[in-house]
Amino acid sequence: MGFLSRLFGGGPKVDLAELKKNGALIIDVRNPGEFKSGHIKGSRNIPLQELKGQLNSLKKDQVIITCCMSGMRSGSAKSMLKSAGFEAYNGGGWSSLNKKL
């Protein structure tokens, strides 16, 4: 698997709807203005540039699904979370993720 595939969510497919049903937290890493214009109900807004400073507010035993506008920032967020020891998945763009859930 290539670097870009790993970074942006390629690899084995997971059932994001099943993860959500089982309590996964959805973190939307867009800026607050983007989040306010539309988001997944129940998601938490932590802009990508603030995520590193917010890691202590997250539970290591909770699965995390990241999303953004297109999947680029959420891919970076997923990598950051995995590096910090979280089980994290890139959900891609929030709108398409919302349809899958």
Secondary structure, 3 states (H helix, E strand, C coil): CCHHHHHCCCCCCCCHHHHHHCCCEEEECCCHHHHHCCCCCCCEECCHHHHHHHHHHCCCCCCEEEEECCCHHHHHHHHHHHHCCCCEEEEEEHHHHHHHC
